[in-house]
Amino acid sequence: MASAVSSTNGKRSLFTRLSQTTSHWAGKPQTFFVALAIIVVWAASGPFFGFNDTWQLVINTSTTIVTFLMVFIIQNSQNRDTAAMQIKLDELIARVEGAREELLDLEELDEEKLEEIRDEFEAIARKARSAREAAEKAGAA
């Protein structure tokens, strides 16, 4: 399996590599402290610039641009993570004896059908809890 992963690393698009690297670094505590330091330096520079409109515009524009770009990077990362998880779950469903293979592509169903299936599993869970509680009561008696 490692060879499949390493052989695909060189085939990833520039955006995918950029997105993964940015997501990796954006979640680190060091990145938070760098951002905090930038805000502190900006705030401390206020008196030097007389707290003028340009001084305020610098931070407003910078944070808007960073936020706008991070939305796409985070969404890309989430999409890849979700797709990978779906593939892994599909593999498990496909390989487990007695698993319901009609559940393999649930992410493709509309909300109404998903609710029907969720209701079915909630009923199964309630039945299992009731059976367990009954067994516990019988064991305690």
Contacts in CASP RR format, 6 or more apart in sequence:
PFRMAT RR
TARGET T0000
AUTHOR 0000-0000-0000
METHOD contacts of the structure
MODEL  1
MASAVSSTNGKRSLFTRLSQTTSHWAGKPQTFFVALAIIVVWAASGPFFG
FNDTWQLVINTSTTIVTFLMVFIIQNSQNRDTAAMQIKLDELIARVEGAR
EELLDLEELDEEKLEEIRDEFEAIARKARSAREAAEKAGAA
12 20 0 8 1.000
15 76 0 8 1.000
16 76 0 8 1.000
16 80 0 8 1.000
18 73 0 8 1.000
19 73 0 8 1.000
19 76 0 8 1.000
19 77 0 8 1.000
19 80 0 8 1.000
20 77 0 8 1.000
20 80 0 8 1.000
22 70 0 8 1.000
22 73 0 8 1.000
23 73 0 8 1.000
23 74 0 8 1.000
23 77 0 8 1.000
25 31 0 8 1.000
26 70 0 8 1.000
26 73 0 8 1.000
26 74 0 8 1.000
39 59 0 8 1.000
42 55 0 8 1.000
42 58 0 8 1.000
42 59 0 8 1.000
45 55 0 8 1.000
46 55 0 8 1.000
49 55 0 8 1.000
82 107 0 8 1.000
86 107 0 8 1.000
90 104 0 8 1.000
90 105 0 8 1.000
92 99 0 8 1.000
93 99 0 8 1.000
93 100 0 8 1.000
93 101 0 8 1.000
93 103 0 8 1.000
93 104 0 8 1.000
94 101 0 8 1.000
94 104 0 8 1.000
103 117 0 8 1.000
106 114 0 8 1.000
106 117 0 8 1.000
109 117 0 8 1.000
END
